[in-house]
Amino acid sequence: MRGALILGDLCLDIDVEQGERRGSQIEARRIRLCPAGSGGNVAITMASLGLEAVIASPVSRDPVFSLLGSMLARLTGPRVVELWGSGGTCTIINVYRAGRPRRVLYHPGPRASLRGYVEALELEASRLGHVHLTGYLLELVPHAEIQELLDRGRGYSASIDLHPRAGLLGAPLRSLLGRVDYVFGTLTEIASLLGSIREAADKLISSGVKCMVVKLGSRGARAYCRDGTYSYKPQPVRPVMLKGAGDVFVATFLASLAMRKSHEASLEEAVRESARHVAGQGPLNKAWDSIAGGVA
């Protein structure tokens, strides 16, 4: 594996720090724009770690995608393959207020098709050695078309990262899981789709999956693999940036595999890098800081 083809969402994130109410309006103390989305975060992180990353994402010919393009041009990778669709490019508004959970408003992006792209995507996956599925793309592209790409696979591995609405996608999403080598998800995401964690691990390993990796937040992660079960918990950090931590985890795990590290070593490295991200450090935070636009 020299890198990865990421089939996922490339989004414009608009981060808003909410201030005090002034009459009928609420002040925005700080606004920051940056490229993100689960697919975008994985691609940017892998590129920052020195691997080649290509992201194929549903997008539209609109000002949002133009802005994303200008931001990404300031980075050394990733490269974007546009899956043109109808509807606006993915946009996420994150509203932060001290002492309260982040509020998220989102437009997932346009529906798109892989028809006409499959052969080119297969060549990219073969060249890079891996294809990763993630984010809103799992809702925007027909699963039968994703399945076709996975079934054509020759010489490349595959992975999938579930998302909070995984349970709503049901059988079509479950049909993809037996066609990949690595499945990532939280306890809730995996349970909503496959039942208990132990049952899910047994089902996936018996179907050919090499590892089911469970993201546990501040408690680290656990990997149920053919060659054993591994757990790792990070040292506590003061949380500065929770957004994107799971994507940094996945990207680092895949990058470590590309460097021929074991499953156990890859898990430990991924947990450590994710904790650095939460602490406001790491490659994704540096990339955002270097290209983000906005109003201080």
Helices and strands as residue ranges (DSSP letters): E 3-7, E 11-22, E 25-36, H 37-48, E 52-59, H 63-72, E 79-84, E 91-96, E 103-107, H 118-128, E 130-133, H 137-140, H 143-151, E 157-161, H 166-177, E 182-186, H 187-194, H 197-206, E 211-215, G 217-219, E 221-225, E 228-232, H 245-258, H 263-278, H 282-291, E 293-295
